[in-house]
């Protein structure tokens, strides 16, 4: 059913324009004036005037309205062009610096994108962008393969070095730590912490090796002195033997009692001097022996310290907690005791909540301080036999011997409350640290990785449930 205008006139082919003019005349302002002029012209059949009025209406209102409709699309096109130009000419060009040809093409393409305007032909630019993406993909694959081969070569070199080292070598721990790191996908923070830890180890080991060499040199000097003292004693004993032979010959040739008395006094005098020299030599030898034994003890002590420092490769250099290697070394001992004595062994996987946001707000120094704070608080709340290991960037593993699932969950919740009650103050700013945890108890015959995976999945459920929670899984 057709709609009827307000004046009751039903438009047809002959009166469409007059009906439109009368409707337009009801509008306010300039549009109403144009409508009245158009109505007057149509009533008078002045089609030239009607055409001028319609052209004014078209130029002043319809063209501006159409341009206004196109303006958002044009602005969005300009914005997309600028975003693409920045991505290609800034971000991509920076990443392509090792490949000068591709970097130059990326920069040139960004310049051409800047000069492009909406409505211009996009085909040449689209072809160049596709070709650049293809070349980047090809070279990225080659670079990844090259990096993989280099890492494999380095790992092979470390493996050979590890086999050449004695079992007691302090270097074995460091080599093993670097090899484990190569087998993972470490973040920049983990790599930097490992580098700093190894540098500190190398410095301390250098000091200890220097002390060992100095102690060995001192021991060599004392041994030389010891041998020279023995040689002096032998020389003095030989001299006394010669004098004793002379006295014996003189006694045999003595003619009077007086001669025998004088000779006896000489023998006693020589014997007394020899005894005094022997006593002094004995004391010197005792002192030299004590010095040598002290030097040997010092060398053994320094070598023990060197081995102890080598064992620091089993601990996270940033927090002091066990690292993966330390956990791998100590877990079998707890497992053997658990199986032998028949008590439960619980494992918890902890992950700090919103740690990236914390790093963004307080910087990496604040993040490091938060990690150390968490280890300190957790360490104070755990028992002597419990194990605490930093397993990843902000992920930790807690091993709880003699602990049921319910007891482990309660312990982790108590640690959460303790951590919440002890915020960290870093550079005058308050840092609140929270964690989510998943807990599982080892089942009969279950290996460590499967147990950790169960606890890890429970931890992710705690994250999904709202964070700062503990989920126990049977």
Secondary structure, 3 states (H helix, E strand, C coil): CCCCCCCCCCCCCCCHHHHHHHHHHCCCHHHHHHHHHHHHHHHCCCHHHHHHHHHHHHHHHHHHHHHHHHHHHHHHHHHHHHHHHHHHHHHHHHHCCCCHHHHHHHHHHHHHHHHCCCCCCCHHHHHHHHHHHHHHHHHHHHHHHHHHHHHHHHHHHHHHHHHHCCCCCCHHHHHHHHHHHHCCCCCHHHHHHHHHHHHHHHHHHHHHHHHHHHHHHHHHHHHHHHHHHHHHHHHHHHHHHHHHHHHHHHHHHCCCHHHHHHHHHHHHHHHHHHHHHHHHHHHHHHHHHHHHHHHHHHHHHHHHHHHHHHHHHHECCCCCCECHHHHHHHHHHHHHHHHHHCCCEEEEEEEECCHHHHHHHHHHHHHHHHHHHHHHHHHHHCCCCCEEEECCCCEEEEEEECCCHHHHHHHHHHHHHHHHHCCEEECCEEECCCEEEEEEECCCCCCHHHHHHHHHHHHHHHHHCCCCCEEEEC
